[in-house]
Amino acid sequence: MKALDGVRILDMTHVQSGPTCTQLLAWFGADVIKVERPGKGDATRSQLRDIPDVDSLYFTMLNHNKRSVTLNTKGERGKAIFTQLIESCDVLVENFAPGALDRMGFSWERIQEINPRIIYASVKGFGPGPYEDCKVYENVAQCTGGGASTTGFPEGPPVVSGAQIGDSGTGLHLALGIVTALFQRETTGRGQRVECAMQDGVLNLCRVKLRDQQRLMHGPLKEYPQYPHGTFGDATPRAGNASGGGQPGWIVKCKGWETDPDAYLYIIAQAAAFNGLAKVVGHEDWLEDPDWNSAEARLPKIDQMFDEIEKWTMTKTKFEAMEILNPLNVPCGPVLSMKELSEEPSLRATGTVVEVDHPERGVYLTVGNPIKLSDSPAEVRRSPLLGEHTDEVLKQVLGMDDEAIAAAKADGAV
Ligand SMILES: CC(C)(COP(=O)(O)OP(=O)(O)OC[C@H]1O[C@@H](n2cnc3c(N)ncnc32)[C@H](O)[C@@H]1OP(=O)(O)O)[C@@H](O)C(=O)NCCC(=O)NCCS
């Protein structure tokens, strides 16, 4: 038995944010029925293709464990079938441009009329306000949610992160909203509206930067690289690779950095482990020197401290340095490339990186469920082909017979 066995999701999502959410719910055991436009499907099926005429990795890696139904929800017959699907599902999830579902004739009021128990969950770029009608993609959300203004080096332009905090991050938020609403429905018997704005999701993940905005009003941010030599403006600045917490941290070069772009190690020079770190990097002198032997004394020269640490790390590979520093309780981590992550045996062993077989593309690699439930282990099944389950769902879920299905097909509804 899986945690969400018996929960049926009507999945109107596309691209990344919504599919991330419904894929997680599918891994937890929900029956996710992905509704796609006949003949076309989710636009990502054909985006960034690596093999001609085969569903892209963009699509396959975000739509595991789902069933695919094609349905034109703008035609009359399609709308009738969609209405029946709303009646039969526990959750409707969508991330269309603002108002798209209303324009099809399915407002929240109408959806509640059809099924008062349904949970209607949406991702939009913005919440109510001046930008509520805007279409939004990942990097727009990173810019409008505070991610870009606080990422990068002080002297450089704003930078977006490779982590998809706008899309996948908001999908995660939405999934939590949905299971919470399902939990509340156990008591109230009613569904509810669940809305996540990508701007809000990114800002939530940038919470510590809003913390720093307020700390800035009371003086310089001493753990930032701008302290004490640079200047602070009136907004949280970009901090390069400085640690967001109270302990100084930085990325230092390791052996091979001249040719390997990922030969780096993140080191946190935590006060409690400083003695061991100082000794290992050949600076036992720091331990007796009042200019160095307290966290406060080191604060104005963090850059100098990491320059010295780096002289040592450059003589070791990132893995060698980590092996030496770990027993000294120095928190550190190698900068791992996607190649290294994809080959890491421990990630394969836990199912965080998995191989999946696909009838058209063959075997590919994906990220499995990063959330591990002891009683509901996730099994990663390949993404569906476009409309692969149309007949099955129309029969099994809606009870339609062959004749009705043939008529829907003749009409272009499915
Ligand atoms: C992502 C986004 C920018 C893409 O925009 P887009 O490619 O123009 O797609 P839209 O969402 O506008 O949908 C396109 C149309 O297809 C229609 N459509 C979708 N599925 C359909 C179906 N099964 N049958 C008939 N029509 C369908 C929609 O109703 C919409 O029509 P309309 O414009 O006449 O209302 C936009 O959907 C968006 O801003 N979503 C919310 C934020 C978000 O999730 N962004 C992150 C994406 S990872």
The ligand as a Gaussian input file, in Angstrom:
#p B3LYP/6-31G(d) Opt

LIG

0 1
 C        4.019000      28.474000     -18.294000
 C        3.239000      29.464000     -19.116000
 C        4.037000      30.782000     -19.229000
 C        3.039000      28.864000     -20.507000
 O        2.217000      29.697000     -21.277000
 P        1.589000      29.166000     -22.654000
 O        2.524000      28.224000     -23.316000
 O        1.192000      30.368000     -23.448000
 O        0.350000      28.256000     -22.198000
 P       -1.015000      28.677000     -21.476000
 O       -0.935000      28.322000     -20.052000
 O       -1.347000      30.098000     -21.787000
 O       -2.076000      27.716000     -22.153000
 C       -2.246000      27.724000     -23.543000
 C       -3.664000      27.502000     -23.981000
 O       -3.847000      26.094000     -24.119000
 C       -5.138000      25.752000     -23.680000
 N       -5.192000      24.345000     -23.318000
 C       -4.404000      23.690000     -22.455000
 N       -4.774000      22.400000     -22.374000
 C       -5.816000      22.230000     -23.195000
 C       -6.616000      21.128000     -23.553000
 N       -6.433000      19.933000     -23.039000
 N       -7.588000      21.336000     -24.462000
 C       -7.797000      22.543000     -25.016000
 N       -7.069000      23.628000     -24.701000
 C       -6.080000      23.458000     -23.809000
 C       -5.321000      26.671000     -22.507000
 O       -6.660000      26.767000     -22.149000
 C       -4.764000      27.972000     -23.055000
 O       -5.745000      28.568000     -23.882000
 P       -6.200000      30.129000     -23.786000
 O       -4.931000      30.907000     -23.919000
 O       -7.114000      30.283000     -24.938000
 O       -6.824000      30.326000     -22.472000
 C        1.871000      29.762000     -18.466000
 O        1.111000      28.584000     -18.493000
 C        1.962000      30.261000     -17.036000
 O        2.294000      31.433000     -16.781000
 N        1.636000      29.381000     -16.068000
 C        1.605000      29.727000     -14.663000
 C        2.972000      29.854000     -14.076000
 C        3.796000      28.614000     -14.252000
 O        3.445000      27.538000     -13.840000
 N        4.967000      28.811000     -14.846000
 C        5.998000      27.827000     -14.798000
 C        6.003000      26.933000     -15.891000
 S        7.239000      25.720000     -15.513000

